[in-house]
Amino acid sequence: MIPAPSLIPELDDIVRRGDPARRADAARRISELFLQGAANFRSDHVELFDGVLTSLVPHAGPEARADLAERLSGLANAPRGLVGHLALEDEIAIAGPLLRRSPVIDEAMLVEIASAKSQGHLLAIAERPTLSTDLTDVMIARGDRAVVRRTAGNAGANFSCDGYSTLIERAGQDGVLTIRLGQREDLSPDQLKELLSGSFDVVRRRLLTVVTPERQAGIRQAMSAISGATERVERRDFSAAQRTVLKLQQDGALGEGALLNFAKVFKYEESVAALSALSGVKVDTLHRLISGDRDDPILVAGKTIGLEWATVRALIMLRLGPNRIAAPADIEIARGNYARLMPSTAERVANFWKTRP
């Protein structure tokens, strides 16, 4: 039986005709009544409370609703309708506790909220003990950097193949994300190799210091495979190109225009030699980096010397070669990455390249 019958005779009148103050007071008293006896209530009792509170709680103030959400968030028999109502609120102080840990919010509602609500809601969901692949697919597609990092760092999160591919792609411009992904035990050897191949050496070394000894072995194996692939980069003779670039430099004609002209007609050696002279990174280092399967080194070198996007795009096309056509979507992704890349970040990376043996 539900205790405190003194509330019952006036309840219907409050719900139907009570002013906001009376409804808020009733919401407070009945919420407290439920919380005190929640451990002993049967499902039919919970349903009764659910119907009443769902009608009354919206009239309580934000602080009261936030306090109630916090207290309901850990209850396995919390009223489902009320929890759903509070979890959909725009105010994250109210929705957040329930999204982080309430066991009564089902998968369908979580996907619905993740598909429509704010980054704050997504960030709260990312802290749940487990996350399904359907849910993480939505969170990766909609989430900002903070959401994606927290989701990747959640050991209870599960990711689809497409989800992991997107995460690995985003990690190419995010060292923190690379480290969080690299610590995941469910990352396959091939995925780990793909992740590391798009990262910088400084990030790889940092990753080795934070993973388990077992994971270190996998990372070293992947890095060894990547190094072996790097050693098989096609050898080229840059001596003639360097003489050409040196002459332009002596004549005061070496600049972005000359670099663009070389790239547009697919003069690889001259383009790399010019980019080396302008950026201060050694020719051999640039050649190894550019010969990989990612555009990131071009973006970094271009941002370091302030190249326009048209020149960077021409260098990307140069890397692909005259017989390959870049997908428009890939070019647009590269353009967005170049726009977001901070000059200070690019400068730090370029300085690291300059010190490489």
One Martini backbone bead per residue (centre of mass of N, CA, C, O) as a GRO file, in nm:
protein
  357
    1MET     BB    1   0.099   0.034   0.017
    2ILE     BB    2   0.038   0.370   0.010
    3PRO     BB    3   0.127   0.615   0.187
    4ALA     BB    4  -0.007   0.898   0.293
    5PRO     BB    5  -0.340   0.963   0.259
    6SER     BB    6  -0.352   1.283   0.290
    7LEU     BB    7  -0.292   1.335  -0.024
    8ILE     BB    8  -0.530   1.214  -0.192
    9PRO     BB    9  -0.791   1.399  -0.170
   10GLU     BB   10  -0.625   1.661  -0.308
   11LEU     BB   11  -0.493   1.570  -0.576
   12ASP     BB   12  -0.700   1.606  -0.802
   13ASP     BB   13  -0.738   1.909  -0.757
   14ILE     BB   14  -0.444   1.992  -0.811
   15VAL     BB   15  -0.411   1.880  -1.098
   16ARG     BB   16  -0.664   2.037  -1.222
   17ARG     BB   17  -0.671   2.337  -1.029
   18GLY     BB   18  -0.401   2.411  -0.947
   19ASP     BB   19  -0.163   2.606  -0.877
   20PRO     BB   20   0.170   2.617  -0.924
   21ALA     BB   21   0.243   2.614  -0.623
   22ARG     BB   22   0.078   2.362  -0.544
   23ARG     BB   23   0.209   2.171  -0.746
   24ALA     BB   24   0.499   2.199  -0.648
   25ASP     BB   25   0.444   2.101  -0.360
   26ALA     BB   26   0.331   1.824  -0.441
   27ALA     BB   27   0.580   1.728  -0.591
   28ARG     BB   28   0.767   1.731  -0.347
   29ARG     BB   29   0.605   1.538  -0.156
   30ILE     BB   30   0.579   1.292  -0.354
   31SER     BB   31   0.872   1.252  -0.416
   32GLU     BB   32   0.956   1.194  -0.124
   33LEU     BB   33   0.770   0.952  -0.089
   34PHE     BB   34   0.901   0.780  -0.306
   35LEU     BB   35   1.202   0.783  -0.213
   36GLN     BB   36   1.150   0.650   0.069
   37GLY     BB   37   0.984   0.379  -0.074
   38ALA     BB   38   1.111   0.250  -0.336
   39ALA     BB   39   1.220  -0.035  -0.233
   40ASN     BB   40   0.893  -0.133  -0.171
   41PHE     BB   41   0.771  -0.098  -0.443
   42ARG     BB   42   0.559  -0.174  -0.671
   43SER     BB   43   0.481  -0.142  -0.999
   44ASP     BB   44   0.198  -0.012  -0.948
   45HIS     BB   45   0.301   0.213  -0.768
   46VAL     BB   46   0.497   0.343  -0.971
   47GLU     BB   47   0.279   0.412  -1.180
   48LEU     BB   48   0.122   0.604  -1.003
   49PHE     BB   49   0.349   0.804  -0.956
   50ASP     BB   50   0.407   0.865  -1.249
   51GLY     BB   51   0.139   1.004  -1.324
   52VAL     BB   52   0.151   1.227  -1.111
   53LEU     BB   53   0.443   1.349  -1.153
   54THR     BB   54   0.418   1.420  -1.457
   55SER     BB   55   0.205   1.648  -1.384
   56LEU     BB   56   0.381   1.813  -1.154
   57VAL     BB   57   0.694   1.862  -1.202
   58PRO     BB   58   0.686   2.095  -1.423
   59HIS     BB   59   0.609   2.306  -1.173
   60ALA     BB   60   0.877   2.296  -1.086
   61GLY     BB   61   1.173   2.399  -1.037
   62PRO     BB   62   1.486   2.360  -1.158
   63GLU     BB   63   1.622   2.273  -0.892
   64ALA     BB   64   1.416   2.054  -0.819
   65ARG     BB   65   1.451   1.885  -1.080
   66ALA     BB   66   1.753   1.833  -1.048
   67ASP     BB   67   1.736   1.687  -0.775
   68LEU     BB   68   1.547   1.462  -0.870
   69ALA     BB   69   1.725   1.349  -1.096
   70GLU     BB   70   1.961   1.268  -0.916
   71ARG     BB   71   1.790   1.068  -0.732
   72LEU     BB   72   1.680   0.887  -0.978
   73SER     BB   73   1.942   0.784  -1.139
   74GLY     BB   74   1.988   0.513  -0.935
   75LEU     BB   75   1.705   0.389  -1.000
   76ALA     BB   76   1.553   0.092  -1.111
   77ASN     BB   77   1.235   0.206  -1.024
   78ALA     BB   78   1.189   0.443  -1.177
   79PRO     BB   79   0.988   0.650  -1.334
   80ARG     BB   80   0.973   0.642  -1.670
   81GLY     BB   81   0.816   0.892  -1.757
   82LEU     BB   82   0.967   1.098  -1.583
   83VAL     BB   83   1.252   1.039  -1.682
   84GLY     BB   84   1.196   1.106  -1.979
   85HIS     BB   85   1.112   1.398  -1.932
   86LEU     BB   86   1.382   1.494  -1.798
   87ALA     BB   87   1.583   1.394  -2.027
   88LEU     BB   88   1.448   1.613  -2.242
   89GLU     BB   89   1.565   1.843  -2.127
   90ASP     BB   90   1.764   2.120  -2.191
   91GLU     BB   91   1.867   2.112  -1.911
   92ILE     BB   92   2.155   1.956  -1.804
   93ALA     BB   93   2.108   1.951  -1.492
   94ILE     BB   94   1.865   1.755  -1.541
   95ALA     BB   95   1.943   1.541  -1.766
   96GLY     BB   96   2.233   1.438  -1.702
   97PRO     BB   97   2.209   1.221  -1.471
   98LEU     BB   98   2.027   1.030  -1.641
   99LEU     BB   99   2.214   0.995  -1.891
  100ARG     BB  100   2.459   0.871  -1.731
  101ARG     BB  101   2.280   0.630  -1.527
  102SER     BB  102   2.003   0.549  -1.598
  103PRO     BB  103   1.836   0.228  -1.620
  104VAL     BB  104   1.541   0.327  -1.759
  105ILE     BB  105   1.675   0.407  -2.017
  106ASP     BB  106   1.638   0.336  -2.330
  107GLU     BB  107   1.771   0.298  -2.636
  108ALA     BB  108   1.569   0.464  -2.803
  109MET     BB  109   1.595   0.725  -2.633
  110LEU     BB  110   1.896   0.771  -2.664
  111VAL     BB  111   1.893   0.802  -2.972
  112GLU     BB  112   1.695   1.036  -2.979
  113ILE     BB  113   1.866   1.234  -2.813
  114ALA     BB  114   2.131   1.214  -2.981
  115SER     BB  115   1.981   1.323  -3.252
  116ALA     BB  116   1.865   1.621  -3.109
  117LYS     BB  117   2.047   1.722  -2.901
  118SER     BB  118   2.295   1.839  -2.732
  119GLN     BB  119   2.627   1.824  -2.650
  120GLY     BB  120   2.565   1.785  -2.349
  121HIS     BB  121   2.401   1.527  -2.386
  122LEU     BB  122   2.623   1.363  -2.525
  123LEU     BB  123   2.830   1.383  -2.295
  124ALA     BB  124   2.658   1.231  -2.090
  125ILE     BB  125   2.618   0.965  -2.248
  126ALA     BB  126   2.933   0.899  -2.267
  127GLU     BB  127   2.919   0.798  -1.942
  128ARG     BB  128   2.807   0.543  -1.975
  129PRO     BB  129   2.875   0.215  -1.916
  130THR     BB  130   2.714   0.169  -2.192
  131LEU     BB  131   2.751   0.142  -2.561
  132SER     BB  132   2.617   0.118  -2.852
  133THR     BB  133   2.650   0.120  -3.190
  134ASP     BB  134   2.404   0.292  -3.256
  135LEU     BB  135   2.485   0.521  -3.063
  136THR     BB  136   2.780   0.584  -3.160
  137ASP     BB  137   2.711   0.661  -3.447
  138VAL     BB  138   2.561   0.921  -3.365
  139MET     BB  139   2.785   1.056  -3.191
  140ILE     BB  140   2.999   1.075  -3.415
  141ALA     BB  141   2.827   1.239  -3.620
  142ARG     BB  142   2.748   1.484  -3.395
  143GLY     BB  143   3.000   1.519  -3.243
  144ASP     BB  144   3.231   1.670  -3.089
  145ARG     BB  145   3.538   1.654  -2.965
  146ALA     BB  146   3.453   1.590  -2.670
  147VAL     BB  147   3.259   1.359  -2.734
  148VAL     BB  148   3.452   1.172  -2.890
  149ARG     BB  149   3.663   1.140  -2.672
  150ARG     BB  150   3.476   1.021  -2.451
  151THR     BB  151   3.375   0.781  -2.611
  152ALA     BB  152   3.657   0.652  -2.672
  153GLY     BB  153   3.718   0.637  -2.343
  154ASN     BB  154   3.492   0.422  -2.324
  155ALA     BB  155   3.504   0.092  -2.232
  156GLY     BB  156   3.173   0.040  -2.288
  157ALA     BB  157   3.210   0.096  -2.579
  158ASN     BB  158   3.066   0.046  -2.904
  159PHE     BB  159   3.184  -0.025  -3.245
  160SER     BB  160   3.169   0.009  -3.558
  161CYS     BB  161   3.336   0.005  -3.844
  162ASP     BB  162   3.252   0.292  -3.925
  163GLY     BB  163   3.313   0.423  -3.657
  164TYR     BB  164   3.616   0.361  -3.654
  165SER     BB  165   3.688   0.502  -3.918
  166THR     BB  166   3.607   0.785  -3.824
  167LEU     BB  167   3.791   0.803  -3.578
  168ILE     BB  168   4.060   0.763  -3.728
  169GLU     BB  169   4.030   1.009  -3.907
  170ARG     BB  170   4.006   1.220  -3.673
  171ALA     BB  171   4.285   1.147  -3.537
  172GLY     BB  172   4.475   1.291  -3.747
  173GLN     BB  173   4.386   1.583  -3.574
  174ASP     BB  174   4.401   1.407  -3.280
  175GLY     BB  175   4.596   1.310  -3.025
  176VAL     BB  176   4.396   1.236  -2.800
  177LEU     BB  177   4.231   1.035  -2.967
  178THR     BB  178   4.460   0.846  -3.034
  179ILE     BB  179   4.519   0.759  -2.740
  180ARG     BB  180   4.235   0.648  -2.674
  181LEU     BB  181   4.225   0.438  -2.899
  182GLY     BB  182   4.500   0.289  -2.834
  183GLN     BB  183   4.370   0.173  -2.549
  184ARG     BB  184   4.190  -0.017  -2.693
  185GLU     BB  185   4.114  -0.360  -2.690
  186ASP     BB  186   3.912  -0.364  -2.960
  187LEU     BB  187   4.146  -0.302  -3.138
  188SER     BB  188   4.269  -0.390  -3.414
  189PRO     BB  189   4.561  -0.431  -3.575
  190ASP     BB  190   4.472  -0.277  -3.831
  191GLN     BB  191   4.357  -0.030  -3.682
  192LEU     BB  192   4.615   0.046  -3.535
  193LYS     BB  193   4.786   0.093  -3.786
  194GLU     BB  194   4.606   0.315  -3.905
  195LEU     BB  195   4.628   0.508  -3.669
  196LEU     BB  196   4.947   0.536  -3.664
  197SER     BB  197   4.992   0.627  -3.965
  198GLY     BB  198   4.832   0.916  -3.889
  199SER     BB  199   5.057   0.978  -3.687
  200PHE     BB  200   5.278   1.109  -3.471
  201ASP     BB  201   5.556   1.033  -3.303
  202VAL     BB  202   5.482   1.180  -3.037
  203VAL     BB  203   5.216   1.020  -3.000
  204ARG     BB  204   5.329   0.736  -2.995
  205ARG     BB  205   5.510   0.773  -2.747
  206ARG     BB  206   5.283   0.849  -2.555
  207LEU     BB  207   5.121   0.587  -2.581
  208LEU     BB  208   5.340   0.393  -2.461
  209THR     BB  209   5.310   0.527  -2.159
  210VAL     BB  210   4.975   0.441  -2.113
  211VAL     BB  211   4.987   0.148  -2.164
  212THR     BB  212   4.995  -0.167  -2.159
  213PRO     BB  213   5.221  -0.410  -2.209
  214GLU     BB  214   5.046  -0.561  -2.416
  215ARG     BB  215   4.994  -0.309  -2.598
  216GLN     BB  216   5.286  -0.236  -2.664
  217ALA     BB  217   5.339  -0.470  -2.855
  218GLY     BB  218   5.132  -0.388  -3.073
  219ILE     BB  219   5.252  -0.108  -3.129
  220ARG     BB  220   5.537  -0.197  -3.215
  221GLN     BB  221   5.444  -0.371  -3.449
  222ALA     BB  222   5.304  -0.146  -3.609
  223MET     BB  223   5.552   0.045  -3.628
  224SER     BB  224   5.729  -0.154  -3.782
  225ALA     BB  225   5.548  -0.175  -4.031
  226ILE     BB  226   5.556   0.126  -4.101
  227SER     BB  227   5.864   0.152  -4.132
  228GLY     BB  228   5.887  -0.052  -4.360
  229ALA     BB  229   5.713   0.112  -4.559
  230THR     BB  230   5.892   0.368  -4.557
  231GLU     BB  231   6.151   0.227  -4.675
  232ARG     BB  232   5.977   0.176  -4.961
  233VAL     BB  233   6.020   0.435  -5.078
  234GLU     BB  234   6.064   0.599  -5.345
  235ARG     BB  235   6.331   0.680  -5.523
  236ARG     BB  236   6.482   1.009  -5.558
  237ASP     BB  237   6.615   1.276  -5.758
  238PHE     BB  238   6.682   1.619  -5.630
  239SER     BB  239   6.923   1.779  -5.749
  240ALA     BB  240   6.805   1.935  -5.992
  241ALA     BB  241   6.570   2.066  -5.839
  242GLN     BB  242   6.749   2.222  -5.635
  243ARG     BB  243   6.887   2.398  -5.845
  244THR     BB  244   6.636   2.537  -5.947
  245VAL     BB  245   6.545   2.656  -5.674
  246LEU     BB  246   6.802   2.812  -5.610
  247LYS     BB  247   6.779   3.004  -5.848
  248LEU     BB  248   6.511   3.128  -5.768
  249GLN     BB  249   6.609   3.231  -5.494
  250GLN     BB  250   6.837   3.420  -5.606
  251ASP     BB  251   6.609   3.579  -5.792
  252GLY     BB  252   6.337   3.612  -5.616
  253ALA     BB  253   6.119   3.360  -5.735
  254LEU     BB  254   6.051   3.221  -5.464
  255GLY     BB  255   5.720   3.095  -5.421
  256GLU     BB  256   5.396   3.016  -5.440
  257GLY     BB  257   5.378   3.037  -5.747
  258ALA     BB  258   5.601   2.832  -5.815
  259LEU     BB  259   5.480   2.594  -5.664
  260LEU     BB  260   5.213   2.583  -5.819
  261ASN     BB  261   5.335   2.534  -6.098
  262PHE     BB  262   5.463   2.263  -6.034
  263ALA     BB  263   5.208   2.111  -5.936
  264LYS     BB  264   5.019   2.145  -6.190
  265VAL     BB  265   5.259   1.972  -6.368
  266PHE     BB  266   5.382   1.736  -6.193
  267LYS     BB  267   5.652   1.840  -6.035
  268TYR     BB  268   5.775   1.678  -5.783
  269GLU     BB  269   6.068   1.756  -5.719
  270GLU     BB  270   6.022   2.066  -5.734
  271SER     BB  271   5.801   2.083  -5.520
  272VAL     BB  272   5.960   1.964  -5.280
  273ALA     BB  273   6.198   2.160  -5.296
  274ALA     BB  274   6.030   2.417  -5.253
  275LEU     BB  275   5.899   2.333  -4.983
  276SER     BB  276   6.167   2.306  -4.838
  277ALA     BB  277   6.272   2.598  -4.871
  278LEU     BB  278   6.016   2.734  -4.732
  279SER     BB  279   6.012   2.544  -4.453
  280GLY     BB  280   6.296   2.378  -4.367
  281VAL     BB  281   6.248   2.096  -4.468
  282LYS     BB  282   6.365   1.822  -4.566
  283VAL     BB  283   6.340   1.652  -4.850
  284ASP     BB  284   6.336   1.357  -4.746
  285THR     BB  285   6.119   1.401  -4.536
  286LEU     BB  286   5.893   1.499  -4.724
  287HIS     BB  287   5.887   1.254  -4.907
  288ARG     BB  288   5.804   1.046  -4.693
  289LEU     BB  289   5.543   1.187  -4.607
  290ILE     BB  290   5.401   1.229  -4.891
  291SER     BB  291   5.415   0.911  -4.971
  292GLY     BB  292   5.185   0.855  -4.828
  293ASP     BB  293   4.818   0.811  -4.740
  294ARG     BB  294   4.826   1.123  -4.651
  295ASP     BB  295   4.760   1.482  -4.623
  296ASP     BB  296   4.880   1.608  -4.359
  297PRO     BB  297   5.170   1.706  -4.437
  298ILE     BB  298   5.067   1.920  -4.634
  299LEU     BB  299   4.903   2.083  -4.434
  300VAL     BB  300   5.132   2.153  -4.243
  301ALA     BB  301   5.328   2.286  -4.442
  302GLY     BB  302   5.127   2.498  -4.550
  303LYS     BB  303   5.062   2.638  -4.276
  304THR     BB  304   5.349   2.726  -4.200
  305ILE     BB  305   5.360   2.919  -4.487
  306GLY     BB  306   5.068   3.020  -4.582
  307LEU     BB  307   4.897   2.872  -4.780
  308GLU     BB  308   4.683   2.840  -5.011
  309TRP     BB  309   4.443   2.621  -5.098
  310ALA     BB  310   4.515   2.589  -5.400
  311THR     BB  311   4.803   2.483  -5.340
  312VAL     BB  312   4.732   2.246  -5.159
  313ARG     BB  313   4.559   2.101  -5.366
  314ALA     BB  314   4.783   2.062  -5.576
  315LEU     BB  315   4.959   1.883  -5.386
  316ILE     BB  316   4.754   1.656  -5.356
  317MET     BB  317   4.743   1.587  -5.657
  318LEU     BB  318   5.044   1.527  -5.681
  319ARG     BB  319   5.048   1.284  -5.488
  320LEU     BB  320   4.856   1.110  -5.669
  321GLY     BB  321   4.870   1.197  -5.959
  322PRO     BB  322   4.772   1.211  -6.302
  323ASN     BB  323   4.596   0.915  -6.280
  324ARG     BB  324   4.438   1.047  -6.037
  325ILE     BB  325   4.124   1.089  -5.861
  326ALA     BB  326   3.974   1.283  -5.643
  327ALA     BB  327   3.749   1.288  -5.409
  328PRO     BB  328   3.543   1.536  -5.321
  329ALA     BB  329   3.515   1.455  -5.022
  330ASP     BB  330   3.820   1.449  -4.959
  331ILE     BB  331   3.876   1.745  -5.030
  332GLU     BB  332   3.678   1.866  -4.823
  333ILE     BB  333   3.813   1.751  -4.573
  334ALA     BB  334   4.086   1.885  -4.620
  335ARG     BB  335   3.985   2.174  -4.616
  336GLY     BB  336   3.875   2.166  -4.326
  337ASN     BB  337   4.142   2.087  -4.189
  338TYR     BB  338   4.300   2.337  -4.283
  339ALA     BB  339   4.120   2.550  -4.147
  340ARG     BB  340   4.162   2.426  -3.845
  341LEU     BB  341   4.455   2.451  -3.855
  342MET     BB  342   4.698   2.560  -3.656
  343PRO     BB  343   4.990   2.726  -3.688
  344SER     BB  344   5.118   2.635  -3.417
  345THR     BB  345   5.088   2.333  -3.467
  346ALA     BB  346   5.243   2.317  -3.732
  347GLU     BB  347   5.510   2.428  -3.620
  348ARG     BB  348   5.568   2.199  -3.420
  349VAL     BB  349   5.580   1.973  -3.627
  350ALA     BB  350   5.799   2.094  -3.811
  351ASN     BB  351   6.017   2.105  -3.592
  352PHE     BB  352   6.030   1.802  -3.560
  353TRP     BB  353   6.114   1.732  -3.848
  354LYS     BB  354   6.389   1.896  -3.839
  355THR     BB  355   6.508   1.680  -3.608
  356ARG     BB  356   6.519   1.452  -3.787
  357PRO     BB  357   6.721   1.193  -3.920
   0.00000   0.00000   0.00000
